[in-house]
Amino acid sequence: MPKGTPRDIINRMNAAINKVMSEPKVRERLAELGGVPITGTPDDFGKIIQAETDKWAKVVKFAGATAE
């Protein structure tokens, strides 16, 4: 979501995502595609995104990759 999105909107989106991710058919389909369903709070998700960003930034830097 865009920076500055009101917290109540973030919380409503989070509740909707958690509900969908708890549905067995959604979880099964994600697993078929190699995905991992993640539920939790908006803060939990932010921590996951930050950790992934940090991890992949190191890979890009090590590889010397640049955007064209």
C-alpha positions, -999 to 999 in steps of 0.1 A, spaced: 0 0 0 12 35 -5 31 52 23 7 72 45 -22 48 41 -44 52 71 -39 25 97 -76 15 97 -74 7 60 -43 -13 65 -59 -33 93 -90 -40 72 -69 -52 43 -48 -73 66 -80 -89 81 -93 -97 46 -59 -112 35 -57 -133 66 -92 -146 60 -84 -156 24 -51 -172 34 -68 -194 60 -90 -210 33 -79 -245 25 -83 -242 -12 -62 -211 -13 -35 -227 8 -35 -258 -14 -32 -237 -46 -4 -216 -32 14 -248 -23 10 -262 -58 26 -230 -71 55 -232 -47 41 -204 -25 38 -202 12 7 -186 27 16 -160 53 -7 -146 78 -1 -122 107 -2 -86 115 7 -57 93 39 -53 114 48 -90 109 44 -85 71 66 -54 72 93 -73 90 92 -101 64 94 -76 35 123 -58 51 142 -91 57 136 -102 21 147 -68 8 179 -69 28 186 -105 17 181 -98 -20 200 -65 -19 231 -84 -7 227 -109 -36 223 -81 -62 253 -63 -48 274 -94 -47 265 -102 -83 272 -67 -94 238 -65 -111 224 -32 -122 191 -20 -137 191 -9 -173 
